[in-house]
């Protein structure tokens, strides 16, 4: 619910975009969310003699447990000994058993990055020559199973609870003081507190299994819980629980003593509650900032306060929006949320959005580092989705702003009711007051029941006297008062629901809240995703490490092989082209193109490739590429274990029975 963008705001947006471009263009190196950047032996390398240890280099400091790094022989038996050790900086080593035989070995690692996320992976290296292995090089991370799923839910619930609790309380204090006495608003804020508390406790219990085994049975392992309490994330979760105790006291005062004060006393108490609530909310937000992306990488001293401010702005906007929605739908008829409260929230939301833009620009620069990371990495793609959702919310908010303006210009329900009453008074006496007399005087009043039935003549004088009349009269008066109150409440609700401006505001705010739910989910996933800057730096470092570890004389240029084929069947002639890049030991990218005699690309049912190094008795090593587009197949991560003259065989099948295998030799290295 933001104000219509004025020229000054448009200028501000343009300036922010310009600053974003300048920041992304001149980004300096940083890291957050650890990634493997190098190893010794290298991935896919073939060494002549067995190494005494395996070294792993990461993009940042990590936390390692006893089984963080495992080295397995071709049969799946562990050949490492001792615990991983920090060799220097971000390099960690594990020692190997002596006398290891030739073959392919698998290195599997599972560590925790400094920003609290588990990181797992695996790769292979060979001693002497590659061999078959029973070990899968695809590591199963501890956060991939049921525990990881529960942990992700806990993170979402904790964010949602914080937003609802902090934003709902801010809405009451800053926009609608009367809301402190509204039961629906009270339940909303208390529900946010309960959700955040329960989610924090769940995260504390799940954390040990989430970063180690991933097993549900380890959730209640007290030894793992003790280990968690000694980590930065564990300290952050415990701090959050302590701050939630202070938040409970704040909520009790807000909906207790504050609600019972008169208007003048409320003004005096509002300032103190605002200060105290802001301190508690900032502390809760800091429990995320101190243990996640903001605490690592470039400029953590600036990034953490900015992250706290960003979370507070999110809570004020989305949490206040939720409270407004509840007030519009659930507030009692005698305490409707007025246009003044809506307008105050509109100003609060506008300030929150401006804060989100400013802090979001800084966070984007810090976590992306380049324009390419915005589209080429998962973090950047999620960030684009988040930006799109915010834009949609702002667009819907402009509609809400127009409904608010119409609501302020339209006559209040009470004024309309007075006009209706004046219209009734101008009606003939028989039409207007006869009905009331029939119910009030003849039915329940003095003439009907008051005097003849229950009044002085009936019971007061002839029956039970004045004492009995007093008790019966008081009960009847209380009953009539309740009836009148119910009728008045129903009338007020009918008038409120019949107001087209308020109905339109309800719908637009409901649409905003629906987008907010999705936005919060995307934000939760974003906090668990490796930043684009780190992803690109890790890829570049891995490529550089592989190149630098290549043996002397090994080639690094792409190889292109053109091989004519003829399967003998219909449309069986053509040329198959194999591009291998960079044609070196280790990972390679392979592209296959099939063209007809006329040079036009065309599809065939199947194409397969095999690599054979006859001099060393290696191969054939089969590769089944994926079909990309017409006449184009591709495969990534094609492993070439050593240098030499390799025979590249391509099997081309043009029908169910027509196929041929063509080959060429090429020098790798």
Buried (B, 14 or more C-beta within 10 A) or exposed (E): BBBEEEEEBEEBEEEBEEBBEEBBEEBEEBBBBBBBBBBBBBBBBBBEEBBEBBBBBBBBBBBBBEBBBBBBBBEEEEBBEEEBEEEEEBBBBBBBBEEBEBBBBBBBBBBBBBBBBBBBBBBBBBBBBBBEBEBEBEBEBBBEBEBBEBBBBBBBBBBBBBBBBBBBBBBBBBBBBBBBBBEBBBBBBBBBBBBBBBBBBBBBBBBBBBBBBBEEEBBEBEEBBEBBBEBBBBBBBBBBBEBBEBBBEBBEBBBEEBBEBEEEEBEEBBEEBBEBBBEBBBBBBBBBBBBBBBBBBBEBEEBBBBBBBBBBBBBBBBBBBBBBBBBBEEBBBEBBBBBEBBBBBBBBBBBBBBBBBBBBBBBBBBBBBBBEBBEBBBBBBBBEBBBEBBEBBBEBBBBBBBBBBBBBEBEBBEEBBEEEEEEEEEEEEEEBBEEEBEEBBBEBBBBBBBBEEBBBBBBBEEEBEEEEBEEBBEEBEEEEEEEEEEEEEEEBBEBBEEBEBBEBBBBBBBBBBEBBEBBBBBBBBBBBBBBBBBBBBBBEBBBEBBBEBBEEEBBEEBBBBEBEBBBEBEEBBBBBBBBBBBBBBBBBBBBBBBBEEEEEEEEBEEBBBBBBBEEBEBBBBEBEBEBEEEBBBBBEEBBBBBBBEBBBBBBBBBBEEBBBEBBBEBEBB
